[in-house]
């Protein structure tokens, strides 16, 4: 692989499925079609010699049926603060290019899309606390979203549930689970309320998913 890169993002994802998202449990989607919005902040990253840390990004996906059946639509949004080299680098990574085929989320999803909307360069206002399972997103003219933990109906406290993927995942090794409400306009119009949300670290390089324990799993101990 000619390009050497690292993409380590703290990411909030909200999709239209219920609390048993088919992507994570190898099940059909809740409604027979899939819509999803990923938004993240790169905490560590580079593309060859181009630094990427500190930049925000979003990837919006919409499929008319199950993801495996294809015919999806995708739009990438890149932090307007990125310079030209960073824009090219992030678009390359999030497009699923310059990596082993089907080795990460972006490459797999790109293989199921037939329509690719114009990449946008906009301010991405993201506030996310992965441990607390909260998020707020605003991309002017494109997207608004909020994430929250599920609430325990017996005591009114946040319900703590997480998902570990020791193997077989092309997305993450561990994620905190909550609920999200999202509205997307323009090219990728879609909306879902109080549906599946997960909060994770996307840790990829040119070879695929990097299986390294993230700070999210600190409570597990050694």
ABEGO torsion letter per residue (X at the ends): XABBBBBBBBBBBBBABBABBAAAAGBBBAAGBBBBBBBBBBABEBBEABBABGBBBBBBBBBABBAAAEGBBBBBBBBAABBAAAAAAAAAAAAGBGBBBGABAAAAAAAABABBBBBBBBBBBBBBBAAAGBBBBBBBGABBBBBBBBBBAAAGBBBBBBBBBABGBAABABBBBBBBBBBBBEAABBBBBGBBBBBBBBBBBAAEBBBBBBAAAAAAEX
